[in-house]
Amino acid sequence: MKYFLDTEFIEGFHKPLFGKRRHFIDLISIGIVAEDGREYYAISSEYDYHKADNWVKDNVIHKLYCQTIHGDNRNRFRADRFHKTFGKTNKQIAQEVFEFCTQDEITLEKAKYYDITYKYCDIEFYAYYADYDWVVFCSLFGRMIDLPNGFPMYCKDLKQELDNYVSKVRMLKINTMDISHEYQLDIIKTDPNYPKQENEHSAIDDAKWNMELFNFLNKI
């Protein structure tokens, strides 16, 4: 089963009173779409709004706030705290993601204790510019080696698959080798079947677009 994921996150550096700065990535929201049409979406209750830079606040958190909080509720829930009420703990999200991908209601702890494996599910994960999404995803479960048995330890990057697709088109078509990769990519994006991105920086909508891009590249 193929799963297409996207995350929104806060990235930065902790500066302790003593010692070196340390990099961090904190989950804001996660969206996953399965190839059978099922969808999963959650907002984390654990991120710190005040650690986000202005771009993330303007393009991700405030947008998420407006999509989540409506009418008079905006007098009760502020943009910097609404996720504390409407979000879920990262532990709860990890459990729900596990159930969504395995279609099994057993707890993560029990699956680990009994060493249950889900290799029969043939799980594959895909994301666009996948590196940080995959780090955030894995961190829900702890370390990478703490991923549930049967989950792959890597995510397939749709940006790389798109670049490979562009290279193949340039190889197959006459008189295209003398134009740049980026120019050929712009041409491909004018294809009426190329998926159009709408509501960017929404984890669930970007996850849906990831599946559409995969289908375009594979002509399903």
N, C-alpha and C positions, 0 to 999 in steps of 0.2 A: 504494500500500500504506500502510495506517495503522499507526503505531507508537505505543504507549502507554507512557510512561516515568515513572519516579520515581527520585529520588535521595535519599540521606541524606548530610548534610554537616555540617562544623564551620564555624561563622561567627564571626568576631571581628575584633579589631584588633591589628595588629603595632605595638609601641611601640619604635621604634629608640632608641638612646642619644641621638642628636640628630635633630631633624626632627619632622615631624608623624606622627601615627598613620595607618596605612593599613589599609583594610578588606581582609579576605581571606575566601574561601569555599573549603574543601578537601573534596574528595570522600571519603566513607566507603564508599558502595556505590551501585550502579546496577542497576535492573531495567527491562527493556524486553519488552513483549509485542506481537507482530505480530498483525494481524487474521486471519492464516491459522493461528494457534495456536502458532507458534514462540515460544520464550522465550530471553532472554539475561539472565544475572545475574553480577555480579562484585563482589568486595571490593577496594578499593584498598589497596595496601601502603604508600602514601606519606603518609597522614595522620598527624598528631601527636596521639596520645591526650591528651597533657597540655595541649593547647590547647583541648580540648572543655570546655564548661561542665558542671555537674553534671547538668542535665536531659538533655543529649545522652549523657553517659556512662550514666545510668540507663536511659533509654528507647530508646536506639539501640545504643550500642556493647556494653554488657553483655548486652543481649538477643541481639545478633548473635553475641557470644562463646558464649553458652549454646547457640545453635542450630548453631554450627560446631564447637565443641570438646566432646567427650564423654568420660566415664569417666576413666581414668587420665591421658589426655592433658591434663587440667586441672592436673595436677601438673607438666607439662612446658612448657605454653604459658600465659602470663599474659594477662589481659584487655587489658593495655596494649600487648602486643607480638604477639599471635597473628596479626594481619593481616600482619606482616612475612613470615610463613611461608605463610599460606593466602591472601594477597592477590596481586594482580597490579599491575604498574606501570601508571601512567596511560597511558603510550605503548602498552602491550600492550592495555589496555582500548579505547583509541581504535581500534586496528587491528581488534579483534574486533567492535566496534560497527559499524564501516564494513563489514566482511564480512557481518555479520548483516543490515544494512539494504539492502545492494546485492546480496547473495547472490553476491558476486564475491570470489575469493580473491586478487586482485591486491593488492599492498601500497599503502598510502597514498602513499608516496613516489613510486612508479611512476605511480599514477593522477594525481598532481599534475604530475609531470614531462611526461607525455604529454597533460595537459589533458583527461583522460577525464571525461565528464559522465554523470550517471545520471538525467537528466530523464525518461527513458522509464520509470523505476521509479515515478514519480508518488508520491514519498514525502511523507507527512504525519506530523507529530509532535503528540501530545496529552499534556497533563499537568494535574494538579489543583493550583490555585494555582501556575501554571507558571513564574513569573518567575525564581525562584532555581534551580529545576531546569534551566531553559534556559541560564542563565549557566554553571552547573557543566558541563552537557553540552557547550556550545560550547568551554569552556576545555580540554576534553580534546584538541581539535584545534589549540589556539592561540588566535588572535583569531577573532572571528566571521567575518571575511572568509577565514579559513583552513578553513572548513567544506568538506567534499568537494563538488565540482561536482555540482549536482543536488539537494543537501540544501536544504530551505527555510531561510531566515534568520529564521524565527519559529516559535513553537510555539503551537498553539491551546489556549486555557485552558478546561478543562472546568468550572471554577467559574463563568466568565462564561456558558458555555452553559447551565449549571444555572440561573443567575439569569434568563437570557432565557426559559428554559422556564417558570419560576415566573411571570414576567410575562405570558406568553401564556396560562397557565392562569387567571390572575386576570382577564384580558381576556375570555376565552371563557365563563367561568362566571358565572352570575347571583349577585349578592349577595356577591361576593368582593372587590370593589374597596375595601370599607370595612375590610378587615383588612390587617394589615401584611405586608410581603414575607416577613419571618422566620417569621411565624405560618403563612403559606401553605406555606412551605418545610417546616416541621415536619409539616404535614398530608401533603404529598407523600411525606415520608420514611416515613410509616406505610403507604404502598402496599406490598402484599406483593411486588410485583415490583421495588421499589427495592432496589438491591444493599446488602447488609449488609457493613460493613467488619470484617474479622477480621485479627488479627495486624498491627495498625497499626505504622508505622515500620519495616516490612520492605520494602525497595525493590521486590522482585519481587511481593510480595502486594499492595502498594499499586498497582503497575502493572497487575495483573490487575483490581483494583477499578476502576481508571480505565477499562479497556475495558468492564467491566460497566456502569458509569455511562453511558458513551457509548451503548451499546446500549439502555439504558433510555430515554435522552433521545430516541433516534431510532427507538425501537420496532421494532428489527430482530428 
